[in-house]
């Protein structure tokens, strides 16, 4: 038994296999990247199409709600009324400074928007010139249950 020859043979085979494995892994990565790229493109296109469909639905439902006042157009659609504050930041800063209120300004004299709007919404600072506009926001529920009901024939597809 020539142990030295077998050790040399093993070393050569390990070297050959390691080199081949490096080549195979590189090939696998290339093929995987090509395959994944196609899938990523399809995922991106599918997502964009659904997002466009959802945006159009939101637009149409909001227009319908504004025309009719109907807030219950479908069980999966819920309206929330949110309030958007409109104000001139420079005017608000000047008003706050005049009144000696510093809780809502930063060191470099810029408005802390979140803190200011929360305080205004809580009834503080009503002397500051702000226009509050209620705007409807549409929330679309997860539609998985609807799809299951449609597939089970429990609802008519429209």
C-alpha positions in Angstrom: 0.0 0.0 0.0 1.6 3.2 -1.2 0.1 5.8 1.2 2.1 8.7 -0.3 0.7 8.0 -3.8 -2.8 7.8 -2.4 -2.4 11.2 -0.5 -1.1 12.8 -3.7 -4.0 11.3 -5.7 -6.5 12.6 -3.1 -4.9 16.1 -3.1 -5.1 16.2 -6.9 -8.7 15.1 -6.9 -9.6 17.6 -4.2 -8.0 20.3 -6.2 -9.8 19.3 -9.4 -13.2 19.0 -7.7 -12.7 22.4 -6.0 -11.9 24.1 -9.3 -14.9 22.4 -11.0 -17.2 23.3 -8.1 -16.2 26.9 -8.4 -17.0 26.8 -12.1 -20.3 25.1 -11.4 -21.3 27.6 -8.7 -20.5 30.5 -11.0 -22.6 28.9 -13.8 -25.4 28.2 -11.3 -25.3 31.9 -10.1 -25.5 33.1 -13.7 -28.4 30.8 -14.6 -30.2 31.7 -11.4 -29.7 35.4 -12.0 -31.1 35.0 -15.6 -34.1 33.0 -14.3 -34.7 35.4 -11.4 -34.5 38.5 -13.6 -37.4 37.2 -15.7 -39.4 36.4 -12.6 -38.5 39.8 -11.1 -39.7 41.5 -14.3 -43.0 39.6 -14.2 -43.5 40.4 -10.5 -42.8 44.1 -11.2 -45.2 44.2 -14.1 -47.9 42.3 -12.1 -47.6 44.6 -9.2 -47.7 47.7 -11.3 -50.9 46.5 -13.1 -52.6 45.8 -9.7 -51.4 49.2 -8.3 -52.8 50.9 -11.4 -56.1 49.1 -11.1 -56.3 50.0 -7.4 -55.5 53.7 -8.0 -58.2 53.8 -10.7 -60.7 52.2 -8.3 -59.8 54.7 -5.6 -60.2 57.6 -8.0 -63.6 56.3 -9.2 -65.0 55.5 -5.8 -63.9 58.9 -4.3 -65.5 60.7 -7.3 -68.7 58.6 -6.7 -68.7 59.3 -3.0 -68.3 63.0 -3.6 -71.1 63.0 -6.1 -73.6 60.9 -4.1 -72.3 61.2 -0.5 -72.6 57.4 -0.2 -69.9 56.2 2.2 -71.0 52.5 2.0 -70.4 51.6 -1.7 -69.0 48.1 -0.9 -68.2 46.1 2.3 -64.5 45.9 1.4 -64.2 49.7 1.0 -64.1 51.9 4.1 -63.9 55.7 4.2 -62.0 57.6 6.8 -62.2 61.3 7.1 -58.8 62.9 7.7 -58.0 66.5 8.3 -55.4 68.3 6.3 -54.1 71.5 7.7 -53.1 74.3 5.3 -51.0 77.2 6.6 -48.1 79.4 5.8 -45.1 78.1 7.9 -43.4 81.5 7.9 -46.6 83.1 9.2 -47.1 80.4 11.8 -43.4 80.8 13.0 -43.9 84.6 13.2 -47.1 84.2 15.2 -45.5 81.7 17.6 -42.5 83.9 18.1 -44.7 87.0 18.7 -46.6 85.1 21.4 -43.4 83.7 22.9 -44.4 80.1 22.2 -41.2 78.0 21.5 -42.5 74.4 22.0 -43.2 74.1 18.3 -40.0 75.5 16.8 -36.6 74.0 16.3 -33.3 75.6 17.2 -32.8 77.1 13.7 -36.4 78.5 13.9 -38.2 76.0 11.7 -41.6 74.6 12.5 -41.9 71.2 14.2 -44.7 70.2 11.9 -46.0 67.1 13.7 -46.0 68.7 17.2 -47.6 71.9 15.9 -50.4 70.0 14.0 -51.1 67.8 16.9 -51.4 70.8 19.3 -53.6 72.6 16.8 -55.8 69.6 16.3 -56.0 69.2 20.1 -57.5 72.7 20.4 -54.4 74.6 21.3 -53.1 77.5 19.3 -56.4 78.2 17.7 -55.3 81.8 17.3 -52.8 80.7 14.6 -54.2 81.1 11.0 -54.8 77.6 9.8 -57.4 76.2 7.4 -58.5 72.7 8.3 -60.0 70.7 5.4 -61.6 67.3 5.9 -60.7 65.0 3.2 -62.0 61.4 2.7 -59.4 58.6 2.5 -60.4 55.3 1.0 -59.1 52.1 2.6 -59.4 48.8 0.6 -59.6 45.7 2.8 -57.7 42.5 2.0 -59.7 40.9 -0.8 -58.6 37.3 -0.2 -61.9 36.3 1.4 -63.8 37.9 -1.5 -61.8 35.8 -4.0 -62.5 32.6 -2.0 -66.2 33.4 -1.9 -66.3 34.0 -5.7 -64.4 30.8 -6.4 -66.8 28.9 -4.1 -69.7 30.3 -6.1 -71.1 32.1 -3.0 -71.1 35.4 -4.8 -71.8 36.3 -8.4 -68.9 37.8 -10.3 -69.7 41.2 -11.7 
